[in-house]
Amino acid sequence: MLRHAEGIIPVLRECAAATETSRALPDQTARGFLDAGFYRIPRPRHYPMDTDRLV
């Protein structure tokens, strides 16, 4: 998980200005979180989740 978190740093830096300006999470950032598996962290293992609907 730490490797995924470190891997998304360039995306966060690239989107930082747009995020501050729009005061919203850019699609590119949300997709990076999804691809890294961050949206699955708080979910119990036995709970199915359709992650394609998140972004």
Summary of the structure (lengths in Angstrom):
residues: 55
radius of gyration: 12.4
end to end distance: 20.3
largest distance: 38.3
contacts: 105
relative contact order: 0.17
helix: 65%
strand: 0%
